[in-house]
Amino acid sequence: MIADKKITLPDDAYVKAYIVAVTPSGQGDDVSRHLPYYVIARGNSTIAISANTGYVLNLNLDASDHKPFDFLKEAVNGYLDGVSRLE
């Protein structure tokens, strides 16, 4: 579930991690307000996305993966606002 929506991952995507706690870095990047979050991998790309809000905390795109997280755009409001520019 992401932002109260059931998400079906494509066959070639998987949940790499489910983060429920973090150690503050002291650098002002308070990601704890977005806990818990998933790290989803597809191909050589990963996305860290809040389970509660759909906020994208981190995105690593590999040039060989064509729009690897496009499957999230219909389920997560605002997803394309921050990510489609990078895909």
KADA-V222535 format. One record per run of one state. SS is the DSSP state (h for helix, s for strand, l for the rest). FROM is the first residue (numbers start at 0). TO is the last residue. If there is no record, write none. Layout:
ss & from & to
SS & FROM & TO
SS & FROM & TO
This chain:
ss & from & to
l & 0 & 0
s & 1 & 1
l & 2 & 3
s & 4 & 4
l & 5 & 11
s & 12 & 18
l & 19 & 29
h & 30 & 33
l & 34 & 35
s & 36 & 41
l & 42 & 43
s & 44 & 49
l & 50 & 54
s & 55 & 59
l & 60 & 68
h & 69 & 71
l & 72 & 77
h & 78 & 82
l & 83 & 86
